[in-house]
Amino acid sequence: MKLLAFAGARDVLGSAELTFALAAPCTASELLAEVCRRWPALAPWRGAIRVAVNGTYAAADDPVGFGDEVALIPPVAGG
């Protein structure tokens, strides 16, 4: 699947777009847990990161499949 990362998540992952291999379909929450496992520096933001699947914000139990585009959207500040 395609994994998009914005703001601080992009900085932690080192790229705005990655190919992310899933062992099996999962939920948005499970996916975020796996991303945080692979990139531990992202773990402190886990509770604040929004996950979007195919352009729509996902609930924790929404499914994520092999061909999906998933975006990690951390909180941002600006003025």
PDB file of N, CA, C and O in Angstrom:
ATOM      1  N   MET A   1       0.830  -1.169   0.000  1.00  0.00           N
ATOM      2  CA  MET A   1       0.000   0.000   0.000  1.00  0.00           C
ATOM      3  C   MET A   1       0.876   1.234   0.000  1.00  0.00           C
ATOM      4  O   MET A   1       2.068   1.166   0.298  1.00  0.00           O
ATOM      5  N   LYS A   2       0.277   2.358  -0.336  1.00  0.00           N
ATOM      6  CA  LYS A   2       0.999   3.624  -0.323  1.00  0.00           C
ATOM      7  C   LYS A   2       0.755   4.303   1.013  1.00  0.00           C
ATOM      8  O   LYS A   2      -0.387   4.454   1.446  1.00  0.00           O
ATOM      9  N   LEU A   3       1.844   4.712   1.664  1.00  0.00           N
ATOM     10  CA  LEU A   3       1.764   5.394   2.942  1.00  0.00           C
ATOM     11  C   LEU A   3       2.244   6.828   2.750  1.00  0.00           C
ATOM     12  O   LEU A   3       3.390   7.062   2.367  1.00  0.00           O
ATOM     13  N   LEU A   4       1.362   7.781   3.018  1.00  0.00           N
ATOM     14  CA  LEU A   4       1.693   9.197   2.932  1.00  0.00           C
ATOM     15  C   LEU A   4       1.884   9.735   4.337  1.00  0.00           C
ATOM     16  O   LEU A   4       1.133   9.385   5.249  1.00  0.00           O
ATOM     17  N   ALA A   5       2.881  10.581   4.515  1.00  0.00           N
ATOM     18  CA  ALA A   5       3.158  11.139   5.840  1.00  0.00           C
ATOM     19  C   ALA A   5       3.285  12.655   5.715  1.00  0.00           C
ATOM     20  O   ALA A   5       3.937  13.163   4.803  1.00  0.00           O
ATOM     21  N   PHE A   6       2.660  13.360   6.635  1.00  0.00           N
ATOM     22  CA  PHE A   6       2.650  14.814   6.606  1.00  0.00           C
ATOM     23  C   PHE A   6       3.306  15.374   7.860  1.00  0.00           C
ATOM     24  O   PHE A   6       3.351  14.715   8.899  1.00  0.00           O
ATOM     25  N   ALA A   7       3.814  16.601   7.749  1.00  0.00           N
ATOM     26  CA  ALA A   7       4.375  17.382   8.859  1.00  0.00           C
ATOM     27  C   ALA A   7       5.404  16.557   9.634  1.00  0.00           C
ATOM     28  O   ALA A   7       6.322  15.998   9.033  1.00  0.00           O
ATOM     29  N   GLY A   8       5.264  16.475  10.957  1.00  0.00           N
ATOM     30  CA  GLY A   8       6.229  15.774  11.793  1.00  0.00           C
ATOM     31  C   GLY A   8       6.339  14.293  11.472  1.00  0.00           C
ATOM     32  O   GLY A   8       7.414  13.713  11.627  1.00  0.00           O
ATOM     33  N   ALA A   9       5.255  13.668  11.030  1.00  0.00           N
ATOM     34  CA  ALA A   9       5.308  12.250  10.651  1.00  0.00           C
ATOM     35  C   ALA A   9       6.233  12.064   9.455  1.00  0.00           C
ATOM     36  O   ALA A   9       6.976  11.084   9.394  1.00  0.00           O
ATOM     37  N   ARG A  10       6.196  12.983   8.516  1.00  0.00           N
ATOM     38  CA  ARG A  10       7.086  12.932   7.355  1.00  0.00           C
ATOM     39  C   ARG A  10       8.545  13.018   7.815  1.00  0.00           C
ATOM     40  O   ARG A  10       9.406  12.297   7.311  1.00  0.00           O
ATOM     41  N   ASP A  11       8.810  13.903   8.771  1.00  0.00           N
ATOM     42  CA  ASP A  11      10.173  14.054   9.275  1.00  0.00           C
ATOM     43  C   ASP A  11      10.664  12.768   9.920  1.00  0.00           C
ATOM     44  O   ASP A  11      11.813  12.375   9.715  1.00  0.00           O
ATOM     45  N   VAL A  12       9.817  12.109  10.694  1.00  0.00           N
ATOM     46  CA  VAL A  12      10.202  10.870  11.371  1.00  0.00           C
ATOM     47  C   VAL A  12      10.416   9.744  10.365  1.00  0.00           C
ATOM     48  O   VAL A  12      11.395   9.005  10.468  1.00  0.00           O
ATOM     49  N   LEU A  13       9.517   9.603   9.394  1.00  0.00           N
ATOM     50  CA  LEU A  13       9.626   8.528   8.418  1.00  0.00           C
ATOM     51  C   LEU A  13      10.714   8.801   7.385  1.00  0.00           C
ATOM     52  O   LEU A  13      11.191   7.876   6.728  1.00  0.00           O
ATOM     53  N   GLY A  14      11.107  10.060   7.239  1.00  0.00           N
ATOM     54  CA  GLY A  14      12.164  10.408   6.294  1.00  0.00           C
ATOM     55  C   GLY A  14      11.698  10.571   4.868  1.00  0.00           C
ATOM     56  O   GLY A  14      12.517  10.730   3.962  1.00  0.00           O
ATOM     57  N   SER A  15      10.393  10.535   4.651  1.00  0.00           N
ATOM     58  CA  SER A  15       9.842  10.674   3.310  1.00  0.00           C
ATOM     59  C   SER A  15       8.366  11.021   3.401  1.00  0.00           C
ATOM     60  O   SER A  15       7.690  10.669   4.368  1.00  0.00           O
ATOM     61  N   ALA A  16       7.877  11.711   2.389  1.00  0.00           N
ATOM     62  CA  ALA A  16       6.455  12.043   2.337  1.00  0.00           C
ATOM     63  C   ALA A  16       5.617  10.885   1.799  1.00  0.00           C
ATOM     64  O   ALA A  16       4.403  10.844   2.001  1.00  0.00           O
ATOM     65  N   GLU A  17       6.266   9.951   1.119  1.00  0.00           N
ATOM     66  CA  GLU A  17       5.537   8.828   0.521  1.00  0.00           C
ATOM     67  C   GLU A  17       6.404   7.584   0.545  1.00  0.00           C
ATOM     68  O   GLU A  17       7.558   7.606   0.119  1.00  0.00           O
ATOM     69  N   LEU A  18       5.838   6.508   1.046  1.00  0.00           N
ATOM     70  CA  LEU A  18       6.535   5.230   1.128  1.00  0.00           C
ATOM     71  C   LEU A  18       5.620   4.112   0.649  1.00  0.00           C
ATOM     72  O   LEU A  18       4.396   4.238   0.686  1.00  0.00           O
ATOM     73  N   THR A  19       6.216   3.033   0.207  1.00  0.00           N
ATOM     74  CA  THR A  19       5.466   1.802  -0.005  1.00  0.00           C
ATOM     75  C   THR A  19       5.580   1.015   1.287  1.00  0.00           C
ATOM     76  O   THR A  19       6.679   0.785   1.791  1.00  0.00           O
ATOM     77  N   PHE A  20       4.440   0.603   1.820  1.00  0.00           N
ATOM     78  CA  PHE A  20       4.394  -0.074   3.115  1.00  0.00           C
ATOM     79  C   PHE A  20       3.747  -1.434   2.904  1.00  0.00           C
ATOM     80  O   PHE A  20       2.599  -1.520   2.466  1.00  0.00           O
ATOM     81  N   ALA A  21       4.476  -2.488   3.212  1.00  0.00           N
ATOM     82  CA  ALA A  21       3.960  -3.841   3.012  1.00  0.00           C
ATOM     83  C   ALA A  21       3.166  -4.294   4.228  1.00  0.00           C
ATOM     84  O   ALA A  21       3.615  -4.174   5.368  1.00  0.00           O
ATOM     85  N   LEU A  22       1.994  -4.811   3.962  1.00  0.00           N
ATOM     86  CA  LEU A  22       1.150  -5.399   5.008  1.00  0.00           C
ATOM     87  C   LEU A  22       1.221  -6.910   4.915  1.00  0.00           C
ATOM     88  O   LEU A  22       1.199  -7.464   3.816  1.00  0.00           O
ATOM     89  N   ALA A  23       1.305  -7.579   6.047  1.00  0.00           N
ATOM     90  CA  ALA A  23       1.272  -9.043   6.058  1.00  0.00           C
ATOM     91  C   ALA A  23      -0.147  -9.542   5.786  1.00  0.00           C
ATOM     92  O   ALA A  23      -0.342 -10.603   5.192  1.00  0.00           O
ATOM     93  N   ALA A  24      -1.134  -8.756   6.230  1.00  0.00           N
ATOM     94  CA  ALA A  24      -2.540  -9.109   6.067  1.00  0.00           C
ATOM     95  C   ALA A  24      -3.357  -7.826   6.216  1.00  0.00           C
ATOM     96  O   ALA A  24      -2.882  -6.858   6.808  1.00  0.00           O
ATOM     97  N   PRO A  25      -4.580  -7.811   5.684  1.00  0.00           N
ATOM     98  CA  PRO A  25      -5.433  -6.649   5.940  1.00  0.00           C
ATOM     99  C   PRO A  25      -5.567  -6.430   7.449  1.00  0.00           C
ATOM    100  O   PRO A  25      -5.485  -7.376   8.232  1.00  0.00           O
ATOM    101  N   CYS A  26      -5.773  -5.182   7.841  1.00  0.00           N
ATOM    102  CA  CYS A  26      -5.839  -4.857   9.257  1.00  0.00           C
ATOM    103  C   CYS A  26      -6.780  -3.670   9.453  1.00  0.00           C
ATOM    104  O   CYS A  26      -7.444  -3.232   8.513  1.00  0.00           O
ATOM    105  N   THR A  27      -6.829  -3.162  10.662  1.00  0.00           N
ATOM    106  CA  THR A  27      -7.608  -1.954  10.939  1.00  0.00           C
ATOM    107  C   THR A  27      -6.671  -0.746  10.930  1.00  0.00           C
ATOM    108  O   THR A  27      -5.450  -0.896  10.962  1.00  0.00           O
ATOM    109  N   ALA A  28      -7.252   0.439  10.887  1.00  0.00           N
ATOM    110  CA  ALA A  28      -6.455   1.661  10.929  1.00  0.00           C
ATOM    111  C   ALA A  28      -5.630   1.721  12.207  1.00  0.00           C
ATOM    112  O   ALA A  28      -4.473   2.140  12.174  1.00  0.00           O
ATOM    113  N   SER A  29      -6.197   1.314  13.313  1.00  0.00           N
ATOM    114  CA  SER A  29      -5.484   1.299  14.589  1.00  0.00           C
ATOM    115  C   SER A  29      -4.312   0.321  14.572  1.00  0.00           C
ATOM    116  O   SER A  29      -3.225   0.644  15.049  1.00  0.00           O
ATOM    117  N   GLU A  30      -4.527  -0.856  14.031  1.00  0.00           N
ATOM    118  CA  GLU A  30      -3.448  -1.840  13.936  1.00  0.00           C
ATOM    119  C   GLU A  30      -2.334  -1.355  13.016  1.00  0.00           C
ATOM    120  O   GLU A  30      -1.154  -1.572  13.289  1.00  0.00           O
ATOM    121  N   LEU A  31      -2.716  -0.700  11.930  1.00  0.00           N
ATOM    122  CA  LEU A  31      -1.718  -0.156  11.017  1.00  0.00           C
ATOM    123  C   LEU A  31      -0.872   0.903  11.714  1.00  0.00           C
ATOM    124  O   LEU A  31       0.355   0.883  11.610  1.00  0.00           O
ATOM    125  N   LEU A  32      -1.511   1.822  12.418  1.00  0.00           N
ATOM    126  CA  LEU A  32      -0.778   2.866  13.121  1.00  0.00           C
ATOM    127  C   LEU A  32       0.154   2.258  14.170  1.00  0.00           C
ATOM    128  O   LEU A  32       1.273   2.737  14.351  1.00  0.00           O
ATOM    129  N   ALA A  33      -0.291   1.222  14.854  1.00  0.00           N
ATOM    130  CA  ALA A  33       0.566   0.542  15.834  1.00  0.00           C
ATOM    131  C   ALA A  33       1.793  -0.048  15.152  1.00  0.00           C
ATOM    132  O   ALA A  33       2.897   0.038  15.690  1.00  0.00           O
ATOM    133  N   GLU A  34       1.618  -0.644  13.981  1.00  0.00           N
ATOM    134  CA  GLU A  34       2.739  -1.231  13.256  1.00  0.00           C
ATOM    135  C   GLU A  34       3.699  -0.151  12.758  1.00  0.00           C
ATOM    136  O   GLU A  34       4.915  -0.330  12.819  1.00  0.00           O
ATOM    137  N   VAL A  35       3.169   0.952  12.272  1.00  0.00           N
ATOM    138  CA  VAL A  35       4.027   2.064  11.838  1.00  0.00           C
ATOM    139  C   VAL A  35       4.845   2.566  13.024  1.00  0.00           C
ATOM    140  O   VAL A  35       6.043   2.811  12.886  1.00  0.00           O
ATOM    141  N   CYS A  36       4.217   2.722  14.178  1.00  0.00           N
ATOM    142  CA  CYS A  36       4.929   3.187  15.376  1.00  0.00           C
ATOM    143  C   CYS A  36       5.945   2.158  15.861  1.00  0.00           C
ATOM    144  O   CYS A  36       6.962   2.523  16.451  1.00  0.00           O
ATOM    145  N   ARG A  37       5.680   0.889  15.621  1.00  0.00           N
ATOM    146  CA  ARG A  37       6.653  -0.147  15.983  1.00  0.00           C
ATOM    147  C   ARG A  37       7.892  -0.041  15.094  1.00  0.00           C
ATOM    148  O   ARG A  37       9.021  -0.181  15.566  1.00  0.00           O
ATOM    149  N   ARG A  38       7.667   0.209  13.800  1.00  0.00           N
ATOM    150  CA  ARG A  38       8.787   0.297  12.857  1.00  0.00           C
ATOM    151  C   ARG A  38       9.544   1.619  12.988  1.00  0.00           C
ATOM    152  O   ARG A  38      10.748   1.670  12.737  1.00  0.00           O
ATOM    153  N   TRP A  39       8.854   2.676  13.375  1.00  0.00           N
ATOM    154  CA  TRP A  39       9.459   3.996  13.568  1.00  0.00           C
ATOM    155  C   TRP A  39       9.116   4.459  14.991  1.00  0.00           C
ATOM    156  O   TRP A  39       8.178   5.236  15.171  1.00  0.00           O
ATOM    157  N   PRO A  40       9.858   3.996  15.997  1.00  0.00           N
ATOM    158  CA  PRO A  40       9.536   4.293  17.399  1.00  0.00           C
ATOM    159  C   PRO A  40       9.478   5.783  17.735  1.00  0.00           C
ATOM    160  O   PRO A  40       8.790   6.163  18.683  1.00  0.00           O
ATOM    161  N   ALA A  41      10.167   6.622  16.998  1.00  0.00           N
ATOM    162  CA  ALA A  41      10.128   8.064  17.271  1.00  0.00           C
ATOM    163  C   ALA A  41       8.740   8.639  17.014  1.00  0.00           C
ATOM    164  O   ALA A  41       8.436   9.741  17.472  1.00  0.00           O
ATOM    165  N   LEU A  42       7.904   7.916  16.296  1.00  0.00           N
ATOM    166  CA  LEU A  42       6.540   8.363  16.023  1.00  0.00           C
ATOM    167  C   LEU A  42       5.582   8.014  17.170  1.00  0.00           C
ATOM    168  O   LEU A  42       4.505   8.601  17.275  1.00  0.00           O
ATOM    169  N   ALA A  43       5.963   7.081  18.011  1.00  0.00           N
ATOM    170  CA  ALA A  43       5.087   6.581  19.084  1.00  0.00           C
ATOM    171  C   ALA A  43       4.542   7.668  20.017  1.00  0.00           C
ATOM    172  O   ALA A  43       3.379   7.572  20.410  1.00  0.00           O
ATOM    173  N   PRO A  44       5.311   8.695  20.393  1.00  0.00           N
ATOM    174  CA  PRO A  44       4.740   9.720  21.272  1.00  0.00           C
ATOM    175  C   PRO A  44       3.542  10.461  20.671  1.00  0.00           C
ATOM    176  O   PRO A  44       2.723  11.014  21.405  1.00  0.00           O
ATOM    177  N   TRP A  45       3.441  10.473  19.355  1.00  0.00           N
ATOM    178  CA  TRP A  45       2.328  11.162  18.672  1.00  0.00           C
ATOM    179  C   TRP A  45       1.171  10.230  18.354  1.00  0.00           C
ATOM    180  O   TRP A  45       0.159  10.665  17.803  1.00  0.00           O
ATOM    181  N   ARG A  46       1.305   8.963  18.691  1.00  0.00           N
ATOM    182  CA  ARG A  46       0.314   7.962  18.275  1.00  0.00           C
ATOM    183  C   ARG A  46      -1.123   8.354  18.618  1.00  0.00           C
ATOM    184  O   ARG A  46      -2.024   8.159  17.802  1.00  0.00           O
ATOM    185  N   GLY A  47      -1.347   8.898  19.798  1.00  0.00           N
ATOM    186  CA  GLY A  47      -2.701   9.255  20.204  1.00  0.00           C
ATOM    187  C   GLY A  47      -3.271  10.458  19.481  1.00  0.00           C
ATOM    188  O   GLY A  47      -4.480  10.686  19.515  1.00  0.00           O
ATOM    189  N   ALA A  48      -2.419  11.230  18.829  1.00  0.00           N
ATOM    190  CA  ALA A  48      -2.876  12.454  18.160  1.00  0.00           C
ATOM    191  C   ALA A  48      -2.893  12.350  16.639  1.00  0.00           C
ATOM    192  O   ALA A  48      -3.479  13.203  15.972  1.00  0.00           O
ATOM    193  N   ILE A  49      -2.266  11.328  16.083  1.00  0.00           N
ATOM    194  CA  ILE A  49      -2.210  11.181  14.629  1.00  0.00           C
ATOM    195  C   ILE A  49      -3.550  10.712  14.098  1.00  0.00           C
ATOM    196  O   ILE A  49      -4.132   9.754  14.607  1.00  0.00           O
ATOM    197  N   ARG A  50      -4.030  11.391  13.074  1.00  0.00           N
ATOM    198  CA  ARG A  50      -5.236  10.943  12.361  1.00  0.00           C
ATOM    199  C   ARG A  50      -4.804  10.088  11.186  1.00  0.00           C
ATOM    200  O   ARG A  50      -3.804  10.379  10.530  1.00  0.00           O
ATOM    201  N   VAL A  51      -5.548   9.048  10.928  1.00  0.00           N
ATOM    202  CA  VAL A  51      -5.290   8.162   9.801  1.00  0.00           C
ATOM    203  C   VAL A  51      -6.404   8.372   8.787  1.00  0.00           C
ATOM    204  O   VAL A  51      -7.585   8.347   9.132  1.00  0.00           O
ATOM    205  N   ALA A  52      -6.020   8.577   7.540  1.00  0.00           N
ATOM    206  CA  ALA A  52      -6.991   8.671   6.454  1.00  0.00           C
ATOM    207  C   ALA A  52      -6.739   7.512   5.502  1.00  0.00           C
ATOM    208  O   ALA A  52      -5.593   7.224   5.158  1.00  0.00           O
ATOM    209  N   VAL A  53      -7.798   6.856   5.082  1.00  0.00           N
ATOM    210  CA  VAL A  53      -7.706   5.739   4.145  1.00  0.00           C
ATOM    211  C   VAL A  53      -8.432   6.142   2.870  1.00  0.00           C
ATOM    212  O   VAL A  53      -9.629   6.428   2.888  1.00  0.00           O
ATOM    213  N   ASN A  54      -7.704   6.161   1.775  1.00  0.00           N
ATOM    214  CA  ASN A  54      -8.254   6.532   0.476  1.00  0.00           C
ATOM    215  C   ASN A  54      -8.965   7.881   0.517  1.00  0.00           C
ATOM    216  O   ASN A  54     -10.038   8.051  -0.062  1.00  0.00           O
ATOM    217  N   GLY A  55      -8.348   8.841   1.214  1.00  0.00           N
ATOM    218  CA  GLY A  55      -8.844  10.209   1.228  1.00  0.00           C
ATOM    219  C   GLY A  55      -9.921  10.513   2.249  1.00  0.00           C
ATOM    220  O   GLY A  55     -10.450  11.625   2.264  1.00  0.00           O
ATOM    221  N   THR A  56     -10.263   9.558   3.104  1.00  0.00           N
ATOM    222  CA  THR A  56     -11.305   9.764   4.109  1.00  0.00           C
ATOM    223  C   THR A  56     -10.747   9.427   5.483  1.00  0.00           C
ATOM    224  O   THR A  56     -10.116   8.385   5.662  1.00  0.00           O
ATOM    225  N   TYR A  57     -10.979  10.312   6.461  1.00  0.00           N
ATOM    226  CA  TYR A  57     -10.542  10.009   7.822  1.00  0.00           C
ATOM    227  C   TYR A  57     -11.142   8.688   8.269  1.00  0.00           C
ATOM    228  O   TYR A  57     -12.324   8.420   8.055  1.00  0.00           O
ATOM    229  N   ALA A  58     -10.304   7.865   8.895  1.00  0.00           N
ATOM    230  CA  ALA A  58     -10.721   6.523   9.298  1.00  0.00           C
ATOM    231  C   ALA A  58     -10.932   6.454  10.805  1.00  0.00           C
ATOM    232  O   ALA A  58     -10.211   7.086  11.577  1.00  0.00           O
ATOM    233  N   ALA A  59     -11.922   5.686  11.206  1.00  0.00           N
ATOM    234  CA  ALA A  59     -12.097   5.329  12.614  1.00  0.00           C
ATOM    235  C   ALA A  59     -11.095   4.230  12.933  1.00  0.00           C
ATOM    236  O   ALA A  59     -10.585   3.573  12.026  1.00  0.00           O
ATOM    237  N   ALA A  60     -10.813   4.028  14.199  1.00  0.00           N
ATOM    238  CA  ALA A  60      -9.809   3.053  14.627  1.00  0.00           C
ATOM    239  C   ALA A  60     -10.076   1.657  14.076  1.00  0.00           C
ATOM    240  O   ALA A  60      -9.133   0.930  13.762  1.00  0.00           O
ATOM    241  N   ASP A  61     -11.340   1.272  13.955  1.00  0.00           N
ATOM    242  CA  ASP A  61     -11.662  -0.087  13.517  1.00  0.00           C
ATOM    243  C   ASP A  61     -11.988  -0.194  12.028  1.00  0.00           C
ATOM    244  O   ASP A  61     -12.426  -1.247  11.566  1.00  0.00           O
ATOM    245  N   ASP A  62     -11.777   0.887  11.276  1.00  0.00           N
ATOM    246  CA  ASP A  62     -11.993   0.824   9.823  1.00  0.00           C
ATOM    247  C   ASP A  62     -10.920  -0.053   9.176  1.00  0.00           C
ATOM    248  O   ASP A  62      -9.764  -0.036   9.599  1.00  0.00           O
ATOM    249  N   PRO A  63     -11.299  -0.812   8.158  1.00  0.00           N
ATOM    250  CA  PRO A  63     -10.338  -1.719   7.526  1.00  0.00           C
ATOM    251  C   PRO A  63      -9.341  -0.988   6.625  1.00  0.00           C
ATOM    252  O   PRO A  63      -9.642   0.047   6.030  1.00  0.00           O
ATOM    253  N   VAL A  64      -8.148  -1.568   6.552  1.00  0.00           N
ATOM    254  CA  VAL A  64      -7.096  -1.113   5.646  1.00  0.00           C
ATOM    255  C   VAL A  64      -6.651  -2.335   4.861  1.00  0.00           C
ATOM    256  O   VAL A  64      -6.336  -3.374   5.440  1.00  0.00           O
ATOM    257  N   GLY A  65      -6.628  -2.204   3.528  1.00  0.00           N
ATOM    258  CA  GLY A  65      -6.270  -3.333   2.678  1.00  0.00           C
ATOM    259  C   GLY A  65      -4.995  -3.092   1.887  1.00  0.00           C
ATOM    260  O   GLY A  65      -4.376  -2.032   1.980  1.00  0.00           O
ATOM    261  N   PHE A  66      -4.623  -4.082   1.120  1.00  0.00           N
ATOM    262  CA  PHE A  66      -3.357  -4.075   0.402  1.00  0.00           C
ATOM    263  C   PHE A  66      -3.203  -2.924  -0.590  1.00  0.00           C
ATOM    264  O   PHE A  66      -2.112  -2.363  -0.684  1.00  0.00           O
ATOM    265  N   GLY A  67      -4.218  -2.555  -1.314  1.00  0.00           N
ATOM    266  CA  GLY A  67      -4.091  -1.527  -2.342  1.00  0.00           C
ATOM    267  C   GLY A  67      -4.464  -0.130  -1.889  1.00  0.00           C
ATOM    268  O   GLY A  67      -4.522   0.785  -2.709  1.00  0.00           O
ATOM    269  N   ASP A  68      -4.715   0.053  -0.612  1.00  0.00           N
ATOM    270  CA  ASP A  68      -5.176   1.346  -0.107  1.00  0.00           C
ATOM    271  C   ASP A  68      -4.057   2.383  -0.043  1.00  0.00           C
ATOM    272  O   ASP A  68      -2.873   2.056   0.029  1.00  0.00           O
ATOM    273  N   GLU A  69      -4.480   3.640  -0.072  1.00  0.00           N
ATOM    274  CA  GLU A  69      -3.580   4.765   0.180  1.00  0.00           C
ATOM    275  C   GLU A  69      -3.908   5.280   1.574  1.00  0.00           C
ATOM    276  O   GLU A  69      -5.038   5.681   1.850  1.00  0.00           O
ATOM    277  N   VAL A  70      -2.914   5.265   2.443  1.00  0.00           N
ATOM    278  CA  VAL A  70      -3.110   5.656   3.832  1.00  0.00           C
ATOM    279  C   VAL A  70      -2.260   6.886   4.128  1.00  0.00           C
ATOM    280  O   VAL A  70      -1.073   6.925   3.805  1.00  0.00           O
ATOM    281  N   ALA A  71      -2.879   7.889   4.745  1.00  0.00           N
ATOM    282  CA  ALA A  71      -2.166   9.101   5.126  1.00  0.00           C
ATOM    283  C   ALA A  71      -2.105   9.202   6.640  1.00  0.00           C
ATOM    284  O   ALA A  71      -3.087   8.948   7.338  1.00  0.00           O
ATOM    285  N   LEU A  72      -0.933   9.579   7.134  1.00  0.00           N
ATOM    286  CA  LEU A  72      -0.728   9.849   8.556  1.00  0.00           C
ATOM    287  C   LEU A  72      -0.704  11.351   8.721  1.00  0.00           C
ATOM    288  O   LEU A  72       0.148  12.031   8.149  1.00  0.00           O
ATOM    289  N   ILE A  73      -1.637  11.871   9.502  1.00  0.00           N
ATOM    290  CA  ILE A  73      -1.802  13.313   9.631  1.00  0.00           C
ATOM    291  C   ILE A  73      -1.665  13.685  11.103  1.00  0.00           C
ATOM    292  O   ILE A  73      -2.617  13.558  11.873  1.00  0.00           O
ATOM    293  N   PRO A  74      -0.474  14.147  11.491  1.00  0.00           N
ATOM    294  CA  PRO A  74      -0.286  14.574  12.893  1.00  0.00           C
ATOM    295  C   PRO A  74      -0.885  15.957  13.110  1.00  0.00           C
ATOM    296  O   PRO A  74      -1.181  16.671  12.152  1.00  0.00           O
ATOM    297  N   PRO A  75      -1.060  16.328  14.363  1.00  0.00           N
ATOM    298  CA  PRO A  75      -1.539  17.690  14.613  1.00  0.00           C
ATOM    299  C   PRO A  75      -0.493  18.679  14.141  1.00  0.00           C
ATOM    300  O   PRO A  75       0.708  18.433  14.252  1.00  0.00           O
ATOM    301  N   VAL A  76      -0.957  19.794  13.616  1.00  0.00           N
ATOM    302  CA  VAL A  76      -0.030  20.833  13.148  1.00  0.00           C
ATOM    303  C   VAL A  76      -0.427  22.149  13.788  1.00  0.00           C
ATOM    304  O   VAL A  76      -1.580  22.354  14.169  1.00  0.00           O
ATOM    305  N   ALA A  77       0.528  23.017  13.897  1.00  0.00           N
ATOM    306  CA  ALA A  77       0.265  24.361  14.435  1.00  0.00           C
ATOM    307  C   ALA A  77       0.724  25.365  13.390  1.00  0.00           C
ATOM    308  O   ALA A  77       1.616  25.080  12.591  1.00  0.00           O
ATOM    309  N   GLY A  78       0.141  26.477  13.402  1.00  0.00           N
ATOM    310  CA  GLY A  78       0.534  27.505  12.462  1.00  0.00           C
ATOM    311  C   GLY A  78      -0.123  28.812  12.809  1.00  0.00           C
ATOM    312  O   GLY A  78      -0.868  28.910  13.783  1.00  0.00           O
ATOM    313  N   GLY A  79       0.148  29.784  12.032  1.00  0.00           N
ATOM    314  CA  GLY A  79      -0.435  31.076  12.326  1.00  0.00           C
ATOM    315  C   GLY A  79      -0.640  31.900  11.107  1.00  0.00           C
ATOM    316  O   GLY A  79      -1.129  33.026  11.198  1.00  0.00           O
TER     317      GLY A  79
END
